[in-house]
Amino acid sequence: MMWGNMWNMGGVGWGWMMFGWIWMVVFWGAIIWLIVWAIKRLSQGQQPAGQGQSPLDIAKARYARGEITREQFEQLKRDLG
C-alpha cells in the first residue's frame, strides 16, 4: 500500500485523538452547564408570593388588596416598626 498502515501514524494521530476527546468533554460540559443555568434562571422568576419582600411590604400589599383593615395594618406597622 502506498500510504502505509493507516493505524500507524507515527504517534501523531494519538495526540489529535486525545485533543478531540478533551474538546468533546468540554463541549458537552458547557452544554450541560448551560441547561442547568437556564433552568435555575427560569425558576427564579417563579418565586412564591412574598419571598424577597420585607414584612412591611407584605402588609402594605395585603392592605392594598383589602385583605386587612386599616386598624390591622396600623397594628402591624407598630409591631414591625
VOBA-1610 file (N, C-alpha, C; in pm, whole numbers, padded with zeros to 5 digits, always signed):
BEGIN
Met+00085-00117+00000Met+00000+00000+00000Met+00089+00123+00000Met+00051+00220-00074Met+00135+00336-00094Met+00146+00425+00029Trp+00038+00441+00104Trp+00036+00532+00217Trp+00079+00466+00346Gly+00097+00338+00351Gly+00138+00270+00472Gly+00017+00229+00555Asn+00045+00180+00671Asn-00061+00133+00760Asn-00137+00252+00817Met-00269+00254+00802Met-00346+00369+00849Met-00351+00380+01000Trp-00323+00273+01072Trp-00326+00276+01219Trp-00193+00321+01277Asn-00089+00320+01201Asn+00042+00361+01250Asn+00078+00494+01186Met+00048+00602+01256Met+00076+00736+01202Met+00195+00798+01274Gly+00279+00719+01327Gly+00398+00771+01393Gly+00368+00842+01523Gly+00258+00810+01589Gly+00222+00870+01715Gly+00150+01003+01701Val+00141+01058+01583Val+00077+01187+01563Val-00074+01175+01583Gly-00135+01070+01538Gly-00279+01052+01547Gly-00330+01045+01689Trp-00253+00986+01779Trp-00298+00972+01919Trp-00309+01107+01987Gly-00219+01196+01957Gly-00226+01329+02015Gly-00350+01405+01971Trp-00381+01395+01842Trp-00501+01462+01791Trp-00627+01396+01846Met-00621+01265+01865Met-00737+01194+01917Met-00763+01237+02063Met-00661+01251+02142Met-00678+01297+02280Met-00729+01440+02282Phe-00677+01523+02194Phe-00722+01661+02182Phe-00871+01665+02148Gly-00913+01579+02059Gly-01055+01570+02023Gly-01142+01528+02139Trp-01096+01430+02217Trp-01172+01384+02335Trp-01185+01496+02437Ile-01078+01569+02458Ile-01083+01679+02556Ile-01185+01782+02511Trp-01182+01819+02384Trp-01278+01918+02336Trp-01421+01867+02340Met-01441+01738+02320Met-01574+01681+02327Met-01627+01691+02472Val-01543+01660+02569Val-01584+01670+02709Val-01612+01815+02746Val-01530+01907+02701Val-01553+02049+02728Val-01684+02095+02664Phe-01708+02053+02541Phe-01830+02093+02470Phe-01954+02042+02543Trp-01959+01913+02577Trp-02078+01859+02643Trp-02092+01913+02785Gly-01980+01939+02852Gly-01987+02002+02984Gly-02048+02140+02976Ala-02010+02216+02873Ala-02066+02350+02855Ala-02215+02343+02823Ile-02256+02247+02743Ile-02398+02231+02710Ile-02478+02198+02835Ile-02429+02105+02917Ile-02499+02067+03040Ile-02505+02185+03136Trp-02393+02258+03150Trp-02392+02375+03238Trp-02492+02479+03191Leu-02501+02501+03060Leu-02594+02599+03004Leu-02739+02560+03033Ile-02770+02432+03022Ile-02906+02386+03051Ile-02940+02406+03198Val-02849+02368+03287Val-02872+02386+03431Val-02887+02533+03465Trp-02802+02617+03408Trp-02810+02762+03432Trp-02944+02818+03386Ala-02990+02775+03269Ala-03117+02825+03215Ala-03234+02781+03303Ile-03231+02658+03351Ile-03339+02610+03439Ile-03342+02689+03569Lys-03225+02713+03627Lys-03219+02792+03750Lys-03269+02935+03726Arg-03229+02992+03614Arg-03267+03130+03581Arg-03418+03142+03563Leu-03477+03045+03494Leu-03622+03048+03471Leu-03700+03024+03599Ser-03648+02938+03687Ser-03721+02907+03810Ser-03712+03021+03912Gln-03615+03111+03899Gln-03606+03225+03991Gln-03720+03322+03968Gly-03772+03329+03849Gly-03882+03419+03819Gly-04015+03371+03874Gln-04021+03248+03920Gln-04146+03190+03968Gln-04141+03166+04119Gln-04092+03263+04193Gln-04084+03252+04337Gln-04223+03268+04397Pro-04247+03203+04510Pro-04376+03221+04577Pro-04397+03367+04617Ala-04521+03407+04625Ala-04553+03545+04662Ala-04498+03577+04799Gly-04440+03693+04812Gly-04388+03736+04941Gly-04241+03706+04961Gln-04184+03622+04881Gln-04043+03589+04900Gln-03957+03704+04850Gly-03864+03748+04931Gly-03777+03859+04895Gly-03835+03994+04929Gln-03949+03999+04995Gln-04010+04125+05035Gln-03999+04139+05186Ser-03997+04264+05231Ser-03994+04287+05375Ser-04134+04263+05432Pro-04145+04235+05561Pro-04277+04215+05622Pro-04368+04337+05606Leu-04310+04456+05613Leu-04392+04577+05596Leu-04447+04588+05453Asp-04365+04549+05353Asp-04412+04549+05215Asp-04528+04452+05197Ile-04519+04337+05260Ile-04627+04238+05252Ile-04754+04293+05317Ala-04737+04360+05432Ala-04853+04419+05500Ala-04917+04528+05413Lys-04835+04610+05348Lys-04888+04713+05259Lys-04964+04651+05143Ala-04912+04546+05086Ala-04980+04480+04975Ala-05112+04418+05020Arg-05114+04359+05139Arg-05237+04300+05190Arg-05342+04408+05217Tyr-05297+04520+05268Tyr-05390+04632+05293Tyr-05444+04687+05161Ala-05357+04698+05062Ala-05399+04749+04932Ala-05499+04655+04865Arg-05485+04526+04886Arg-05579+04429+04828Arg-05708+04417+04909Gly-05711+04480+05027Gly-05831+04476+05111Gly-05840+04352+05198Glu-05729+04283+05217Glu-05729+04162+05299Glu-05732+04194+05448Ile-05679+04311+05485Ile-05678+04352+05625Ile-05737+04493+05635Thr-05787+04524+05752Thr-05845+04657+05773Thr-05734+04758+05805Arg-05774+04886+05810Arg-05677+04992+05844Arg-05622+04972+05985Glu-05710+04933+06077Glu-05664+04911+06215Glu-05564+04796+06222Gln-05590+04691+06149Gln-05497+04578+06147Gln-05363+04620+06085Phe-05371+04700+05978Phe-05249+04748+05914Phe-05168+04837+06008Glu-05236+04928+06078Glu-05166+05016+06173Glu-05103+04934+06285Gln-05172+04832+06332Gln-05117+04745+06437Gln-04993+04672+06384Leu-04999+04623+06263Leu-04883+04555+06205Leu-04765+04652+06191Lys-04792+04774+06150Lys-04686+04874+06138Lys-04619+04899+06273Arg-04702+04911+06378Arg-04645+04933+06512Arg-04565+04811+06558Asp-04616+04693+06531Asp-04545+04571+06572Asp-04413+04553+06496Leu-04414+04587+06369Leu-04294+04566+06287Leu-04195+04681+06297Gly-04243+04800+06323Gly-04156+04918+06321Gly-04095+04942+06452
//
